[in-house]
Amino acid sequence: MKTEQIKRIKLFGFFIILLVATQSCVVSSLHPLYTDSDRVHLEELEGVWLEDDKTRYEITTIVDTTGLEDQLNKMESVSKLKHKVGSKLKVKYKPNSGVSVSKDSITGQFVVNGALDHKQIMHYLYPDTRKHYQIKTLFEKDTSIFDGVLSKLNGNYFLDVIPNDVFLEEKLAESPAIGMLLPTHMFFKIEVKEDQLVLNSIEPDDFKKLLKSNRVRVEYIERDDDVIITAPTEDIQKFLMKFADSELFDEKDKGILKRIK
């Protein structure tokens, strides 16, 4: 299914086809490819991009501040501990108290004092976990919305994209048949070059050739001509890091978006 059909689908838009992942002709995954510790956020990815003068992409940053405003005001320095603390953070829960940061006199570890749950702690240590991209695609009269998270693996940037929950609910209300589709995580190797956004994905045929050569073993399922990776995030990352610079991401199949704003 590689060749002209694939090219036509890619010209139609890298993200629009995500809504019907089983017809996307690119490898997808049941699990995300990112973890809190490897999430990054590039401001230069924001903007309005155009593909072949047909498809318009509006990429904006969404910051999750739900329930965190008060703690953020009290913990301005916590986000700066990212490089000092890492996984050695020790947390003490003190209900109904203010939030503060101190250093253990014996272990030398930083201690967060306050009633914070795990998600909030990760938000402070890794500020980029509070951010994700909203990707709005416009093609003729059709508009689609997706959520994107960027990660950096061995120096390469990968964008994990999945249909936005609210958008899917609206589509489900319009057509119950949408509920029969399986929203999966699509991932793209990307490069931002001034006024260009270069994207590349993995095609099922290339993935299957790699499997036949016994060069990789990763759990997956096939649905018609499509491939959905079922392996956990850790295995997906190992797979991508190993083959990021290989023929799996074929240069001739890459898509190029031009910045118009």
Disulfide bonds with the S-S distance in Angstrom:
none
